[in-house]
């Protein structure tokens, strides 16, 4: 089960270069239910996500590079390209800060995954976070893959 809140970003932290960064490309074979392929640096995954906002089921399976490249040709909509910064914060939580590239620029989103819904609901975001868009499907990556920004 994935329990996650998502925020728009008002201002980037000044020290981003000190955090681990991942290069991500992902596409969607299906958006209802969500079936996604992802290249994350040199790792490849096939992911299923159920419907939902704050909480939803997520299953990740490893792919080979060859399988990813084969499935990439079958993806619907636009491939999403982003750099993800992993920023540790309180109580073993981390911010996944996504800076989108290509047609989705200048979008910047932050996601935080939690162990419980109670923990998610009691989270106080840092001052550099903007609007909470957890309950907006507009900011699901599967929705973004269909948009012509």
C-alpha positions in Angstrom: 0.0 0.0 0.0 1.3 3.4 -1.0 0.3 6.3 1.4 1.4 9.5 -0.1 0.8 13.3 -0.1 1.8 15.5 -3.0 2.5 19.2 -3.2 3.3 21.9 -5.7 6.6 23.7 -4.9 6.8 27.5 -4.3 10.6 27.6 -4.2 13.4 25.1 -4.6 15.8 24.6 -1.7 19.2 26.2 -2.4 21.2 23.1 -1.5 19.7 20.6 -4.0 23.1 19.5 -5.3 23.9 17.8 -1.9 21.1 15.3 -2.3 20.9 12.1 -4.3 19.4 12.6 -7.7 17.7 10.0 -9.9 17.1 10.4 -13.7 13.6 9.0 -14.4 11.8 8.3 -17.7 8.4 6.7 -17.5 5.4 5.9 -19.7 2.0 4.4 -19.3 0.7 1.2 -21.0 -2.7 1.9 -19.4 -4.1 4.6 -17.1 -7.2 2.8 -15.8 -5.9 0.8 -14.0 -2.5 2.4 -14.0 0.2 0.2 -15.6 3.5 2.1 -15.8 7.0 1.3 -17.1 9.9 3.3 -15.6 13.6 3.6 -16.2 15.3 5.0 -13.0 19.0 5.5 -13.7 20.0 2.0 -14.8 17.1 0.1 -13.2 13.8 -0.8 -15.0 10.3 -1.5 -13.5 6.8 -2.4 -14.4 4.3 -0.9 -11.9 0.6 -1.5 -11.2 -1.3 1.2 -9.2 -4.9 0.9 -8.1 -7.3 3.9 -8.0 -7.1 6.3 -5.1 -5.5 9.5 -3.8 -3.9 9.4 -0.4 -3.8 5.6 -0.2 -3.6 3.1 -3.1 -2.1 -0.3 -3.9 1.2 -0.3 -5.7 3.1 -3.3 -7.0 6.6 -3.0 -8.6 8.2 -5.7 -10.7 11.7 -5.6 -12.2 12.2 -5.4 -15.9 15.2 -5.9 -18.1 16.4 -3.1 -20.3 15.3 -5.0 -23.3 11.8 -5.5 -21.9 11.6 -1.8 -21.0 12.6 -0.7 -24.5 10.1 -3.1 -26.1 7.3 -1.9 -23.8 8.3 1.8 -24.3 7.2 1.6 -27.9 3.7 0.6 -26.7 3.3 3.4 -24.2 0.3 5.7 -24.6 0.6 9.5 -24.6 3.8 11.2 -23.7 6.8 9.8 -21.9 7.5 11.7 -18.7 11.1 12.8 -18.0 12.1 14.2 -14.6 14.9 14.5 -12.1 14.0 13.3 -8.7 15.9 14.5 -5.6 15.7 12.4 -2.5 15.6 14.8 0.5 15.6 13.2 4.0 13.4 14.8 6.6 11.9 14.0 10.0 11.3 10.5 11.4 12.8 8.5 8.5 10.6 10.3 5.9 12.0 11.7 2.7 10.8 14.2 0.2 10.8 13.0 -3.4 11.2 16.3 -5.3 10.4 15.9 -9.0 11.6 18.5 -11.5 9.9 17.8 -14.8 11.6 18.2 -18.2 10.3 18.6 -21.7 6.7 19.4 -22.3 5.9 19.3 -18.6 8.4 22.1 -17.7 8.3 24.1 -15.4 6.2 21.7 -13.2 7.8 20.8 -9.9 6.1 18.4 -7.4 7.1 17.0 -4.0 5.8 13.6 -2.8 6.2 12.2 0.7 5.4 8.5 1.4 4.1 7.6 4.9 3.6 4.4 6.9 0.1 5.3 8.0 -2.7 7.6 7.0 -2.6 9.1 10.5 1.1 10.0 9.9 0.2 11.5 6.5 -2.7 13.6 7.8 -0.6 15.0 10.7 2.4 16.0 8.4 3.2 19.7 8.4 5.0 20.6 5.1 8.1 22.8 5.0 7.6 26.5 4.2 8.9 26.1 0.6 6.0 23.7 -0.2 3.0 25.2 -2.0 -0.5 23.9 -2.6 -1.4 20.4 -1.4 -2.6 18.6 -4.5 -2.9 15.1 -3.0 -6.5 14.9 -3.9 -6.2 16.2 -7.5 -5.9 13.7 -10.2 -4.6 16.5 -12.4 -1.1 15.9 -10.9 -1.0 12.2 -11.2 1.8 11.3 -13.6 -0.6 9.1 -15.5 -2.8 12.2 -16.2 0.3 14.3 -17.1 1.2 11.7 -19.7 -2.0 12.5 -21.6 -1.6 16.3 -21.5 -0.2 18.5 -24.3 1.3 21.2 -22.1 
